[in-house]
């Protein structure tokens, strides 16, 4: 499993551990990823995704998965999330 958020594309970053003596050693900052099940109103089912905690707050802020996917950029989404976005768009136009 890769350490990349499926909705925002947020991945590991690199930086330095800095000691009191100001010695620098390289380290990785990993995103806070969580396995969540989000409900889609237009699809009428839950969707399992691996997203960061910040993305989960953004999904809540935008009014759920459908609202988030409406504003999400295709370049940031994973292949699985892109398929879900297209399914939501198709379900919204048919209703």
matplotlib code that plots the C-alpha trace (Angstrom):
import matplotlib.pyplot as plt

x = [0.0, 1.4, 1.5, -0.5, -3.9, -6.4, -8.3, -5.6, -2.5, -0.6, 2.4, 5.6, 7.8, 11.4, 13.2, 15.8, 15.9, 17.8, 19.5, 20.3, 23.9, 22.4, 23.3, 21.1, 19.9, 17.4, 13.9, 10.5, 7.2, 4.5, 0.9, -1.8, -3.6, -6.8, -9.0, -12.5, -15.9, -17.7, -21.4, -22.3, -25.8, -26.1, -24.7, -26.6, -23.7, -20.5, -17.1, -13.9, -10.9, -7.5, -7.3, -5.5, -7.0, -6.9, -8.8, -11.4, -12.0, -12.3, -14.8, -16.9, -16.5, -17.7, -20.8, -19.8, -18.1, -20.4, -19.6, -15.9, -15.7, -17.6, -14.7, -11.8, -9.1, -8.7, -4.9, -4.9, -7.3, -6.2, -7.5, -10.1, -11.2, -11.4, -13.8, -15.9, -16.0, -17.2, -19.9, -21.2, -21.3, -23.2, -25.7, -26.3, -27.0, -29.4, -31.5]
y = [0.0, 3.4, 6.2, 8.6, 10.1, 9.0, 12.3, 15.0, 13.3, 14.2, 12.0, 11.7, 14.7, 14.8, 17.1, 17.1, 16.0, 18.8, 18.0, 20.4, 20.5, 21.4, 18.1, 17.4, 14.0, 13.3, 12.0, 11.5, 13.1, 10.6, 11.8, 10.8, 8.2, 6.5, 3.8, 5.3, 4.4, 7.5, 7.6, 8.9, 10.2, 10.1, 6.6, 5.4, 3.3, 3.6, 3.9, 2.7, 5.1, 5.7, 9.4, 11.8, 13.4, 16.8, 15.4, 13.9, 17.4, 18.9, 16.3, 17.2, 20.9, 20.6, 18.7, 15.1, 13.0, 14.2, 17.9, 17.2, 15.3, 18.1, 20.5, 18.0, 18.3, 15.1, 15.3, 15.0, 12.0, 8.3, 6.0, 4.6, 8.0, 9.2, 6.3, 7.2, 10.8, 9.8, 7.5, 10.4, 12.8, 10.2, 9.6, 13.3, 13.9, 11.0, 12.2]
z = [0.0, -1.0, 1.5, -0.6, 0.1, -2.5, -2.5, -2.2, -3.4, -0.2, 0.2, 2.3, 2.7, 3.7, 6.1, 8.9, 12.5, 14.2, 17.5, 20.3, 19.0, 15.6, 13.9, 11.0, 9.9, 7.2, 8.1, 6.5, 7.4, 6.6, 6.1, 8.7, 6.5, 7.7, 6.1, 6.1, 4.6, 3.2, 2.3, -1.2, -1.4, -5.2, -5.4, -2.4, -1.0, 1.0, -0.5, 1.1, 0.7, 2.3, 3.0, 5.2, 8.3, 6.6, 3.6, 5.9, 7.5, 4.0, 3.0, 6.1, 5.3, 1.7, 2.7, 2.2, -0.5, -3.3, -2.6, -2.3, -5.6, -7.4, -6.7, -6.7, -9.4, -11.5, -11.3, -7.5, -7.4, -7.5, -10.1, -7.7, -6.6, -10.2, -11.0, -8.0, -9.2, -12.6, -11.1, -8.9, -11.9, -14.0, -11.1, -10.7, -14.3, -14.6, -11.7]

ax = plt.figure().add_subplot(projection="3d")
ax.plot(x, y, z, "-o")
ax.set_aspect("equal")
plt.show()
